[in-house]
Amino acid sequence: MPTEIVSALGVAPGSVVLDCTAGRGGHAAMLAADAGPTGTAVLCDLDPANLDFATERVRATGVGRILPLAGSFARAPRDLIRAGLAADAVLADLGVASTQIDTPDRGFSFLADGPLDMRMDPTGPVSAGDLVATANAAELTRIIREFGEEPLARRIAEKIVRMRTDSPILTTAELAGLVREAYGSRAASSRNHPATRTFQALRIAVNDELGALDGLLRQIGEAAKAMAEGRSTWLVPGARVAFLTFHSLEDRRVKQAFAQLVRDGLGRTPARTPEIPTETEIATNPRSRSAKLRVVTVGDPTERP
């Protein structure tokens, strides 16, 4: 939803823009171009290769300054403060980068066989394969149920534990086939691939996605309170913050956090309901079909120093 994002954030020349999930730099380049030669683009990503690619793509826009940050976006507010910066606009696109999904060696997709990895940061300590090999049935059930909202979580977890006693589960195809078997006859009537929720759950657990999201939302709330008390923080008064979510676990958290800001008189949202992609966009980019864009303005822009 690039057009909607650019419109919602309304980046002015000279702005400081934080892209929490730079990916390949598509959104970041558009926002950096609006910030212009007097602006600053702060790019954050867990994937070092994507961050390097995004940095070069944004550099071509002619933006005045680029600050790349490798690692979790939950640390971005601290890094902004250390750099003496405060963001005018923040974007967090919580989708998985296409390069990660489409590269079988990264192990994110059940549509092509590859090692059971799923780490956005390839140097991360725990892969999906590690979880599948070592977590007990209770822990696997919790992960698949909580992060995948999978009703057959226990059945899938118990089948994983049984199967790995005979042979290690090393590839995406092996895990996807195992989940399909756990579904049994229900697999034929499942709207999505039976492994969809299990793969989502393992990816979220491996990359601590919800922990990072909760951390960023908490810091947005803390910044809003600091503004109300007249203290400087990592956001400027009137900063616009946009989250693009792709499943209910993410969207629920963002919706609740934004609603709390509004109730506390610390933020304003343009609409109670999120923006969703048009039929045209879904036709050209099917992965966007579940996207929801929520935006909040944090603090009062008249209070800017």
Buried (B, 14 or more C-beta within 10 A) or exposed (E): BEEBBBEBBEBEEEBBBBBBBBBBBBBBBBBBBBBBEEBBBBBBBBBBEBBBBBBEBBBEBEBBBBBBBBBBBBBBBEBBEEBEBBBBBBBBBBBBBEBBBEBBEBBBBBBBEBBBBBBBBEEBEBBBBBBBBEBEBEEBBBBBBBBBBBEBBBBBBBBBBEBBEEEEBBBBBBBBBBBBBBBEEEBEEEEEBBBBBBBBBBBBBBBBBBEBBBBBBEBBBBBBBBBBEEEEBBBBBBBBBBBBBBBEBBBEBBBEBBBBBBEEEBBBBEEEEBBBBEEEBBEEEEEBEBBBBBBBBBBBEEEEE
